[in-house]
Amino acid sequence: PYFYPLVAPNGGIVTRGWPMDDSDPKELKDHVHQKSAWFCHGDVIPEGLEIKDKIKGVKGVDFWSEHKGHGRIVCTSRDVKKAKDRVSLITQNEWRTADGVKILDETRTIHLSQVPAGWLLTFEIDLHASVYPITFGDTKEGSLGVRVPWTMTESKGKGKLTNAEGKSGMKAIWGHASPWCDYSGPVRVMGQPETTVVAGVAILDHPSNPVKAYWHSRDYGLMAANPFGRKAFPGVPKDTSVVKLARGEHLKLRYGLLLHSGDVKDGKVAETAEKFFKSKE
């Protein structure tokens, strides 16, 4: 499952349209699996199950790419709840192998609320090792990700990556931990493709998460919070073990996705993150 499109309060479309929308001839057409905004992981290993369709370099099931043999996250039910200050989407998802074997259950709750800085999507992810013991493999390919339009990228556009420590640019951010990361820059306006505004999207890593995220953020437009990658990331301590679940155990993760007008400062990312980190629901 993926969210598309994501639009800031000023109408700026902050995620890439391709391959869903091919109307911008300048849009970068790479990494077809990076669709707008999503959550998954590139190597989920069910202990005791032989994987029939192996992908090179992956020990278990690849839910990140769309290579032959990749896994699928299948939504089996959904519910919408409305409250005074937010709307919530609750989905039950099964993580399945290429040949349809369920290896993991997930309850994904996404709250949409308005905050002073813009729109906040709160992701509450409950991963349940209901069938097999699970190991989340050591790969950079994960996990809560967004792909921004070419105009916002550092490599082709006029955008900028910034983290909570005030560092900017891919070289300073990639592979290191930080409470949040933001991608901001010029984007097209929804319904007005000739109009450009400055807007951005930030991912917030809640301090209640049992494993902190390291940033798989690239100058070509990817920004992803990855709590499972280890060796590839220079900021991860060498003695950090991979994440494992015994059969029956749960892993609960909480992230914020902020859609804001303006750059990282005008969009009040730091202020919004501070309030989000103090929240419990």
Secondary structure, DSSP 4 states (H G I P E B T S, - for coil): -EE---B-TTSBB-S--TTT----TTS----TT--SEEEEES-EEETT---SS--TT-SSB--SS-STT--EEEEEEEEEEE-SSEEEEEEEEEEE-TTS-EEEEEEEEEEEEEETTEEEEEEEEEEE--SS-EEE-S-S-EEEEEE--GGG-SSSSS-EEEETTS-BSHHHHTT-B-SEEEEEEEEEETTEEEEEEEEEEEEEE-TT-SS--EE---TTSEEEEESS--TT-TTS-TTPPPEEE-TT-EEEEEEEEEEEESSTTTTTHHHHHHHHHH---
